[in-house]
Amino acid sequence: MTLLLNQSLLLESKSFRTEAITNFSDDKALEILAKAKAIIFAV
């Protein structure tokens, strides 16, 4: 996603969060998932 997201807008708007998530490419989604797994298993 090339759009820079305003963090407060993401916190306030459920529909904006959903839109932002659905606009990720499959490769970007897998990259984010891998990073989240690394954080979880590092703790």
mmCIF file as Biopython writes it, N, C-alpha, C and O atoms, coordinates in Angstrom:
data_model
#
loop_
_atom_site.group_PDB
_atom_site.id
_atom_site.type_symbol
_atom_site.label_atom_id
_atom_site.label_alt_id
_atom_site.label_comp_id
_atom_site.label_asym_id
_atom_site.label_entity_id
_atom_site.label_seq_id
_atom_site.pdbx_PDB_ins_code
_atom_site.Cartn_x
_atom_site.Cartn_y
_atom_site.Cartn_z
_atom_site.occupancy
_atom_site.B_iso_or_equiv
_atom_site.auth_seq_id
_atom_site.auth_asym_id
_atom_site.pdbx_PDB_model_num
ATOM 1   N N  . MET A ? 1  ? 0.858   -1.174  0.000  1.0 0.0 1  A 1 
ATOM 2   C CA . MET A ? 1  ? 0.000   0.000   0.000  1.0 0.0 1  A 1 
ATOM 3   C C  . MET A ? 1  ? 0.898   1.228   0.000  1.0 0.0 1  A 1 
ATOM 4   O O  . MET A ? 1  ? 1.825   1.325   0.804  1.0 0.0 1  A 1 
ATOM 5   N N  . THR A ? 2  ? 0.627   2.153   -0.890 1.0 0.0 2  A 1 
ATOM 6   C CA . THR A ? 2  ? 1.470   3.327   -1.004 1.0 0.0 2  A 1 
ATOM 7   C C  . THR A ? 2  ? 0.969   4.486   -0.163 1.0 0.0 2  A 1 
ATOM 8   O O  . THR A ? 2  ? 1.716   5.431   0.091  1.0 0.0 2  A 1 
ATOM 9   N N  . LEU A ? 3  ? -0.260  4.432   0.265  1.0 0.0 3  A 1 
ATOM 10  C CA . LEU A ? 3  ? -0.840  5.498   1.061  1.0 0.0 3  A 1 
ATOM 11  C C  . LEU A ? 3  ? -0.300  5.437   2.489  1.0 0.0 3  A 1 
ATOM 12  O O  . LEU A ? 3  ? -0.325  4.384   3.126  1.0 0.0 3  A 1 
ATOM 13  N N  . LEU A ? 4  ? 0.188   6.575   2.983  1.0 0.0 4  A 1 
ATOM 14  C CA . LEU A ? 4  ? 0.600   6.636   4.379  1.0 0.0 4  A 1 
ATOM 15  C C  . LEU A ? 4  ? -0.651  6.784   5.237  1.0 0.0 4  A 1 
ATOM 16  O O  . LEU A ? 4  ? -1.475  7.668   5.005  1.0 0.0 4  A 1 
ATOM 17  N N  . LEU A ? 5  ? -0.780  5.925   6.212  1.0 0.0 5  A 1 
ATOM 18  C CA . LEU A ? 5  ? -1.998  5.895   7.010  1.0 0.0 5  A 1 
ATOM 19  C C  . LEU A ? 5  ? -1.831  6.692   8.296  1.0 0.0 5  A 1 
ATOM 20  O O  . LEU A ? 5  ? -0.818  6.575   8.985  1.0 0.0 5  A 1 
ATOM 21  N N  . ASN A ? 6  ? -2.810  7.481   8.603  1.0 0.0 6  A 1 
ATOM 22  C CA . ASN A ? 6  ? -2.842  8.236   9.842  1.0 0.0 6  A 1 
ATOM 23  C C  . ASN A ? 6  ? -3.250  7.277   10.966 1.0 0.0 6  A 1 
ATOM 24  O O  . ASN A ? 6  ? -4.323  6.678   10.908 1.0 0.0 6  A 1 
ATOM 25  N N  . GLN A ? 7  ? -2.410  7.132   11.972 1.0 0.0 7  A 1 
ATOM 26  C CA . GLN A ? 7  ? -2.675  6.158   13.036 1.0 0.0 7  A 1 
ATOM 27  C C  . GLN A ? 7  ? -3.960  6.458   13.782 1.0 0.0 7  A 1 
ATOM 28  O O  . GLN A ? 7  ? -4.695  5.530   14.123 1.0 0.0 7  A 1 
ATOM 29  N N  . SER A ? 8  ? -4.254  7.713   14.045 1.0 0.0 8  A 1 
ATOM 30  C CA . SER A ? 8  ? -5.483  8.031   14.776 1.0 0.0 8  A 1 
ATOM 31  C C  . SER A ? 8  ? -6.718  7.701   13.944 1.0 0.0 8  A 1 
ATOM 32  O O  . SER A ? 8  ? -7.745  7.300   14.494 1.0 0.0 8  A 1 
ATOM 33  N N  . LEU A ? 9  ? -6.630  7.864   12.625 1.0 0.0 9  A 1 
ATOM 34  C CA . LEU A ? 9  ? -7.744  7.498   11.764 1.0 0.0 9  A 1 
ATOM 35  C C  . LEU A ? 9  ? -7.971  5.991   11.797 1.0 0.0 9  A 1 
ATOM 36  O O  . LEU A ? 9  ? -9.114  5.535   11.810 1.0 0.0 9  A 1 
ATOM 37  N N  . LEU A ? 10 ? -6.888  5.216   11.809 1.0 0.0 10 A 1 
ATOM 38  C CA . LEU A ? 10 ? -7.028  3.763   11.892 1.0 0.0 10 A 1 
ATOM 39  C C  . LEU A ? 10 ? -7.647  3.334   13.210 1.0 0.0 10 A 1 
ATOM 40  O O  . LEU A ? 10 ? -8.397  2.359   13.251 1.0 0.0 10 A 1 
ATOM 41  N N  . LEU A ? 11 ? -7.345  4.046   14.286 1.0 0.0 11 A 1 
ATOM 42  C CA . LEU A ? 11 ? -7.916  3.710   15.591 1.0 0.0 11 A 1 
ATOM 43  C C  . LEU A ? 11 ? -9.404  4.036   15.654 1.0 0.0 11 A 1 
ATOM 44  O O  . LEU A ? 11 ? -10.174 3.312   16.284 1.0 0.0 11 A 1 
ATOM 45  N N  . GLU A ? 12 ? -9.806  5.111   15.010 1.0 0.0 12 A 1 
ATOM 46  C CA . GLU A ? 12 ? -11.176 5.591   15.124 1.0 0.0 12 A 1 
ATOM 47  C C  . GLU A ? 12 ? -12.148 4.958   14.133 1.0 0.0 12 A 1 
ATOM 48  O O  . GLU A ? 12 ? -13.336 4.842   14.435 1.0 0.0 12 A 1 
ATOM 49  N N  . SER A ? 13 ? -11.677 4.548   12.971 1.0 0.0 13 A 1 
ATOM 50  C CA . SER A ? 13 ? -12.582 4.133   11.910 1.0 0.0 13 A 1 
ATOM 51  C C  . SER A ? 13 ? -12.422 2.646   11.571 1.0 0.0 13 A 1 
ATOM 52  O O  . SER A ? 13 ? -11.433 2.238   10.963 1.0 0.0 13 A 1 
ATOM 53  N N  . LYS A ? 14 ? -13.405 1.856   11.971 1.0 0.0 14 A 1 
ATOM 54  C CA . LYS A ? 14 ? -13.376 0.423   11.663 1.0 0.0 14 A 1 
ATOM 55  C C  . LYS A ? 14 ? -13.400 0.192   10.153 1.0 0.0 14 A 1 
ATOM 56  O O  . LYS A ? 14 ? -12.676 -0.665  9.647  1.0 0.0 14 A 1 
ATOM 57  N N  . SER A ? 15 ? -14.208 0.932   9.446  1.0 0.0 15 A 1 
ATOM 58  C CA . SER A ? 15 ? -14.294 0.743   7.995  1.0 0.0 15 A 1 
ATOM 59  C C  . SER A ? 15 ? -12.979 1.116   7.310  1.0 0.0 15 A 1 
ATOM 60  O O  . SER A ? 15 ? -12.594 0.484   6.326  1.0 0.0 15 A 1 
ATOM 61  N N  . PHE A ? 16 ? -12.287 2.136   7.822  1.0 0.0 16 A 1 
ATOM 62  C CA . PHE A ? 16 ? -10.997 2.511   7.239  1.0 0.0 16 A 1 
ATOM 63  C C  . PHE A ? 16 ? -9.957  1.429   7.508  1.0 0.0 16 A 1 
ATOM 64  O O  . PHE A ? 16 ? -9.139  1.125   6.641  1.0 0.0 16 A 1 
ATOM 65  N N  . ARG A ? 17 ? -9.985  0.844   8.710  1.0 0.0 17 A 1 
ATOM 66  C CA . ARG A ? 17 ? -9.069  -0.262  9.025  1.0 0.0 17 A 1 
ATOM 67  C C  . ARG A ? 17 ? -9.311  -1.432  8.085  1.0 0.0 17 A 1 
ATOM 68  O O  . ARG A ? 17 ? -8.369  -1.998  7.530  1.0 0.0 17 A 1 
ATOM 69  N N  . THR A ? 18 ? -10.579 -1.794  7.909  1.0 0.0 18 A 1 
ATOM 70  C CA . THR A ? 18 ? -10.926 -2.907  7.032  1.0 0.0 18 A 1 
ATOM 71  C C  . THR A ? 18 ? -10.465 -2.627  5.615  1.0 0.0 18 A 1 
ATOM 72  O O  . THR A ? 18 ? -9.897  -3.505  4.964  1.0 0.0 18 A 1 
ATOM 73  N N  . GLU A ? 19 ? -10.699 -1.426  5.131  1.0 0.0 19 A 1 
ATOM 74  C CA . GLU A ? 19 ? -10.271 -1.035  3.777  1.0 0.0 19 A 1 
ATOM 75  C C  . GLU A ? 19 ? -8.756  -1.125  3.644  1.0 0.0 19 A 1 
ATOM 76  O O  . GLU A ? 19 ? -8.251  -1.625  2.639  1.0 0.0 19 A 1 
ATOM 77  N N  . ALA A ? 20 ? -8.031  -0.647  4.645  1.0 0.0 20 A 1 
ATOM 78  C CA . ALA A ? 20 ? -6.566  -0.682  4.598  1.0 0.0 20 A 1 
ATOM 79  C C  . ALA A ? 20 ? -6.056  -2.118  4.565  1.0 0.0 20 A 1 
ATOM 80  O O  . ALA A ? 20 ? -5.108  -2.423  3.842  1.0 0.0 20 A 1 
ATOM 81  N N  . ILE A ? 21 ? -6.674  -2.991  5.337  1.0 0.0 21 A 1 
ATOM 82  C CA . ILE A ? 21 ? -6.247  -4.394  5.391  1.0 0.0 21 A 1 
ATOM 83  C C  . ILE A ? 21 ? -6.538  -5.104  4.069  1.0 0.0 21 A 1 
ATOM 84  O O  . ILE A ? 21 ? -5.704  -5.866  3.579  1.0 0.0 21 A 1 
ATOM 85  N N  . THR A ? 22 ? -7.697  -4.862  3.500  1.0 0.0 22 A 1 
ATOM 86  C CA . THR A ? 22 ? -8.054  -5.556  2.266  1.0 0.0 22 A 1 
ATOM 87  C C  . THR A ? 22 ? -7.266  -5.070  1.061  1.0 0.0 22 A 1 
ATOM 88  O O  . THR A ? 22 ? -7.240  -5.749  0.034  1.0 0.0 22 A 1 
ATOM 89  N N  . ASN A ? 23 ? -6.625  -3.917  1.160  1.0 0.0 23 A 1 
ATOM 90  C CA . ASN A ? 23 ? -5.840  -3.394  0.042  1.0 0.0 23 A 1 
ATOM 91  C C  . ASN A ? 23 ? -4.411  -3.934  0.005  1.0 0.0 23 A 1 
ATOM 92  O O  . ASN A ? 23 ? -3.682  -3.651  -0.945 1.0 0.0 23 A 1 
ATOM 93  N N  . PHE A ? 24 ? -3.990  -4.704  1.013  1.0 0.0 24 A 1 
ATOM 94  C CA . PHE A ? 24 ? -2.647  -5.279  1.006  1.0 0.0 24 A 1 
ATOM 95  C C  . PHE A ? 24 ? -2.544  -6.365  -0.055 1.0 0.0 24 A 1 
ATOM 96  O O  . PHE A ? 24 ? -3.487  -7.126  -0.268 1.0 0.0 24 A 1 
ATOM 97  N N  . SER A ? 25 ? -1.404  -6.433  -0.714 1.0 0.0 25 A 1 
ATOM 98  C CA . SER A ? 25 ? -1.164  -7.541  -1.639 1.0 0.0 25 A 1 
ATOM 99  C C  . SER A ? 25 ? -0.878  -8.797  -0.817 1.0 0.0 25 A 1 
ATOM 100 O O  . SER A ? 25 ? -0.583  -8.712  0.375  1.0 0.0 25 A 1 
ATOM 101 N N  . ASP A ? 26 ? -0.967  -9.947  -1.451 1.0 0.0 26 A 1 
ATOM 102 C CA . ASP A ? 26 ? -0.706  -11.208 -0.753 1.0 0.0 26 A 1 
ATOM 103 C C  . ASP A ? 26 ? 0.721   -11.248 -0.205 1.0 0.0 26 A 1 
ATOM 104 O O  . ASP A ? 26 ? 0.944   -11.714 0.912  1.0 0.0 26 A 1 
ATOM 105 N N  . ASP A ? 27 ? 1.681   -10.762 -0.985 1.0 0.0 27 A 1 
ATOM 106 C CA . ASP A ? 27 ? 3.076   -10.768 -0.543 1.0 0.0 27 A 1 
ATOM 107 C C  . ASP A ? 27 ? 3.274   -9.873  0.683  1.0 0.0 27 A 1 
ATOM 108 O O  . ASP A ? 27 ? 3.984   -10.244 1.617  1.0 0.0 27 A 1 
ATOM 109 N N  . LYS A ? 28 ? 2.654   -8.712  0.677  1.0 0.0 28 A 1 
ATOM 110 C CA . LYS A ? 28 ? 2.770   -7.783  1.810  1.0 0.0 28 A 1 
ATOM 111 C C  . LYS A ? 28 ? 2.107   -8.385  3.050  1.0 0.0 28 A 1 
ATOM 112 O O  . LYS A ? 28 ? 2.629   -8.261  4.158  1.0 0.0 28 A 1 
ATOM 113 N N  . ALA A ? 29 ? 0.959   -9.034  2.863  1.0 0.0 29 A 1 
ATOM 114 C CA . ALA A ? 29 ? 0.266   -9.662  3.988  1.0 0.0 29 A 1 
ATOM 115 C C  . ALA A ? 29 ? 1.118   -10.775 4.598  1.0 0.0 29 A 1 
ATOM 116 O O  . ALA A ? 29 ? 1.188   -10.900 5.820  1.0 0.0 29 A 1 
ATOM 117 N N  . LEU A ? 30 ? 1.763   -11.579 3.762  1.0 0.0 30 A 1 
ATOM 118 C CA . LEU A ? 30 ? 2.630   -12.647 4.268  1.0 0.0 30 A 1 
ATOM 119 C C  . LEU A ? 30 ? 3.848   -12.083 4.991  1.0 0.0 30 A 1 
ATOM 120 O O  . LEU A ? 30 ? 4.302   -12.646 5.986  1.0 0.0 30 A 1 
ATOM 121 N N  . GLU A ? 31 ? 4.371   -10.977 4.491  1.0 0.0 31 A 1 
ATOM 122 C CA . GLU A ? 31 ? 5.510   -10.320 5.152  1.0 0.0 31 A 1 
ATOM 123 C C  . GLU A ? 31 ? 5.116   -9.819  6.538  1.0 0.0 31 A 1 
ATOM 124 O O  . GLU A ? 31 ? 5.866   -9.993  7.499  1.0 0.0 31 A 1 
ATOM 125 N N  . ILE A ? 32 ? 3.951   -9.203  6.643  1.0 0.0 32 A 1 
ATOM 126 C CA . ILE A ? 32 ? 3.457   -8.711  7.935  1.0 0.0 32 A 1 
ATOM 127 C C  . ILE A ? 32 ? 3.203   -9.875  8.887  1.0 0.0 32 A 1 
ATOM 128 O O  . ILE A ? 32 ? 3.540   -9.795  10.068 1.0 0.0 32 A 1 
ATOM 129 N N  . LEU A ? 33 ? 2.613   -10.953 8.385  1.0 0.0 33 A 1 
ATOM 130 C CA . LEU A ? 33 ? 2.353   -12.136 9.209  1.0 0.0 33 A 1 
ATOM 131 C C  . LEU A ? 33 ? 3.654   -12.732 9.734  1.0 0.0 33 A 1 
ATOM 132 O O  . LEU A ? 33 ? 3.733   -13.115 10.901 1.0 0.0 33 A 1 
ATOM 133 N N  . ALA A ? 34 ? 4.661   -12.812 8.891  1.0 0.0 34 A 1 
ATOM 134 C CA . ALA A ? 34 ? 5.964   -13.365 9.314  1.0 0.0 34 A 1 
ATOM 135 C C  . ALA A ? 34 ? 6.572   -12.494 10.423 1.0 0.0 34 A 1 
ATOM 136 O O  . ALA A ? 34 ? 7.132   -13.019 11.386 1.0 0.0 34 A 1 
ATOM 137 N N  . LYS A ? 35 ? 6.465   -11.193 10.293 1.0 0.0 35 A 1 
ATOM 138 C CA . LYS A ? 35 ? 7.000   -10.287 11.319 1.0 0.0 35 A 1 
ATOM 139 C C  . LYS A ? 35 ? 6.230   -10.447 12.645 1.0 0.0 35 A 1 
ATOM 140 O O  . LYS A ? 35 ? 6.824   -10.461 13.723 1.0 0.0 35 A 1 
ATOM 141 N N  . ALA A ? 36 ? 4.896   -10.568 12.538 1.0 0.0 36 A 1 
ATOM 142 C CA . ALA A ? 36 ? 4.088   -10.754 13.749 1.0 0.0 36 A 1 
ATOM 143 C C  . ALA A ? 36 ? 4.435   -12.051 14.443 1.0 0.0 36 A 1 
ATOM 144 O O  . ALA A ? 36 ? 4.535   -12.088 15.669 1.0 0.0 36 A 1 
ATOM 145 N N  . LYS A ? 37 ? 4.621   -13.122 13.677 1.0 0.0 37 A 1 
ATOM 146 C CA . LYS A ? 37 ? 5.014   -14.414 14.264 1.0 0.0 37 A 1 
ATOM 147 C C  . LYS A ? 37 ? 6.380   -14.312 14.932 1.0 0.0 37 A 1 
ATOM 148 O O  . LYS A ? 37 ? 6.586   -14.870 16.009 1.0 0.0 37 A 1 
ATOM 149 N N  . ALA A ? 38 ? 7.306   -13.611 14.307 1.0 0.0 38 A 1 
ATOM 150 C CA . ALA A ? 38 ? 8.643   -13.451 14.900 1.0 0.0 38 A 1 
ATOM 151 C C  . ALA A ? 38 ? 8.565   -12.719 16.228 1.0 0.0 38 A 1 
ATOM 152 O O  . ALA A ? 38 ? 9.271   -13.069 17.174 1.0 0.0 38 A 1 
ATOM 153 N N  . ILE A ? 39 ? 7.713   -11.704 16.306 1.0 0.0 39 A 1 
ATOM 154 C CA . ILE A ? 39 ? 7.560   -10.952 17.558 1.0 0.0 39 A 1 
ATOM 155 C C  . ILE A ? 39 ? 6.954   -11.833 18.633 1.0 0.0 39 A 1 
ATOM 156 O O  . ILE A ? 39 ? 7.421   -11.836 19.772 1.0 0.0 39 A 1 
ATOM 157 N N  . ILE A ? 40 ? 5.912   -12.585 18.281 1.0 0.0 40 A 1 
ATOM 158 C CA . ILE A ? 40 ? 5.218   -13.426 19.255 1.0 0.0 40 A 1 
ATOM 159 C C  . ILE A ? 40 ? 6.146   -14.516 19.791 1.0 0.0 40 A 1 
ATOM 160 O O  . ILE A ? 40 ? 6.178   -14.758 20.997 1.0 0.0 40 A 1 
ATOM 161 N N  . PHE A ? 41 ? 6.897   -15.173 18.911 1.0 0.0 41 A 1 
ATOM 162 C CA . PHE A ? 41 ? 7.746   -16.273 19.358 1.0 0.0 41 A 1 
ATOM 163 C C  . PHE A ? 41 ? 9.038   -15.790 20.003 1.0 0.0 41 A 1 
ATOM 164 O O  . PHE A ? 41 ? 9.738   -16.583 20.633 1.0 0.0 41 A 1 
ATOM 165 N N  . ALA A ? 42 ? 9.370   -14.516 19.863 1.0 0.0 42 A 1 
ATOM 166 C CA . ALA A ? 42 ? 10.566  -13.974 20.503 1.0 0.0 42 A 1 
ATOM 167 C C  . ALA A ? 42 ? 10.323  -13.685 21.987 1.0 0.0 42 A 1 
ATOM 168 O O  . ALA A ? 42 ? 11.271  -13.550 22.761 1.0 0.0 42 A 1 
ATOM 169 N N  . VAL A ? 43 ? 9.061   -13.591 22.374 1.0 0.0 43 A 1 
ATOM 170 C CA . VAL A ? 43 ? 8.723   -13.237 23.761 1.0 0.0 43 A 1 
ATOM 171 C C  . VAL A ? 43 ? 8.729   -14.472 24.640 1.0 0.0 43 A 1 
ATOM 172 O O  . VAL A ? 43 ? 8.469   -14.377 25.840 1.0 0.0 43 A 1 
#
